[in-house]
Amino acid sequence: MQVSHKRLLTALGFSLCCVLPSLHAEEKTLRLYNWADYFADDTLSRFTAETGIKVIYDVMDGSETLEAKMLAGGSGYDLIFPGDTVAERLVRAGSLMPLDRSKLTELADIDPGLQKLRKQYEHSSQATVPYTWGTIGLTYNAEQVRRRVPDAPVNSLDMLFKPELAAKFADCGISMIDSPDEVLAVVLNYLGREPRSAKPEDLKAASELLMKLRPYIRKFQSQPVTDLVNGNLCLSLGYSGDMTQAQRTADSAGKKTTFQYRIPREGTTVWMDTMAIPVDARHPEYAYAFINFVMRAQNMAAISNFTGYPTSNAKARADVDAAMRDNPDIYIDEATFARLIPGKDIPQADMRARMRTWTKFKTATSQ
């Protein structure tokens, strides 16, 4: 059967009309790579409703995986969420796109303390926007600690780093974050030495302190919340968000436990997760749209309330849960910011030396 040219063109035109909207919809897709459960419940759906941009959310299983994907190139992601030191290395490798500040609408609202800290990141400050952040400090079961040491120095690393005090909490459980660079930075700073040092004499001093504590350390873990709530731990050196998450979990389970968190007066490390656009991103304009959306004060407050970590927008604080907002060890003042040690991209040889020190400590017998 023959078909006239006019009818054929009409049919083709109709087909194209059907296909083009589908292609357009596929193009309006943002692919992002982030940790699990690192947005509020409705962050992504509200972004899509407002912009029409669909989000494909791939979950990151580790910073090492993120770094490997970016260094290999062709990841397919439009927006990633690297930690501060990872971002430093990615910028040096040419894997991140320098950000056009004229396209970012909320930069003026970044917390002044974070703004100062960012200046210490030599490479990445012009290619990243701060997202969430926190510190390494002491999370503890207030009743258990008070029962054993009524006048415990809860705002000092002495509570953990003095063996005679650590011994008093061993029976109710002590854990330490499984992060060699951060723990060694905290220990070396406590000893009055360069936090990121790999000098043999500095690592020897750190090792000597840590080995005295080893008999009292029950676990090395980066997520101690379950053990804190279940009563398997009473003291943990770890992330500031652990306290908030442990308290929420205990409250929801009807437990009368009170957890507290303190930033050590001696100083400690600060970490910052960031937003960055890969240099080969297919849709950087969608990434800019998402950054601007997330950075609004209301959206940042919702993320902070969900994750238990402070976010970078200073204006968001007014809408953050009072338990976090009014805690001076979570939302900190200028003087406390000055005691924080930012991350640093240290040479591989130094990192290996520090790792050897950590491995010796971690694998030593606890009895």
Number of C-alpha atoms within 10 A of each C-alpha: 3 4 7 9 9 9 10 11 11 12 12 12 12 11 11 12 11 11 11 11 11 11 10 10 12 12 13 16 19 25 21 21 21 21 16 11 11 17 19 17 12 11 17 19 14 13 17 16 10 10 13 13 20 19 17 13 16 14 13 17 12 11 16 10 11 20 16 12 15 21 16 9 14 13 16 17 25 23 26 24 26 26 21 25 20 20 27 22 19 23 22 12 11 13 21 26 19 17 17 10 12 7 13 16 15 17 18 11 16 20 17 15 17 17 16 12 18 20 12 14 18 13 18 25 21 18 21 26 24 26 25 23 22 21 25 26 28 25 29 24 23 16 14 19 19 12 11 14 15 10 9 14 13 22 16 18 22 18 22 24 16 14 18 13 17 22 17 16 22 18 14 17 21 24 25 21 19 17 14 18 18 23 22 24 23 27 23 21 20 21 15 11 16 15 24 23 19 21 12 12 10 18 22 13 14 25 20 13 18 23 17 15 21 18 16 21 22 17 19 17 15 16 16 26 22 15 15 28 23 13 13 18 25 24 29 29 25 26 23 25 24 29 27 22 20 26 22 16 17 20 14 9 10 9 13 9 16 16 23 19 28 22 25 25 15 16 22 25 24 21 19 23 22 22 24 30 27 26 18 17 21 19 19 20 14 21 24 22 17 22 22 15 22 22 24 17 23 18 21 28 26 22 26 28 22 17 18 25 25 26 30 29 26 19 17 24 22 13 16 23 15 11 12 20 19 14 13 13 20 23 17 16 11 10 9 17 18 12 16 20 21 20 23 17 16 14 9 9 10 13 17 12 15 23 17 13 21 22 11 13 21 19 9 12 10 14 7
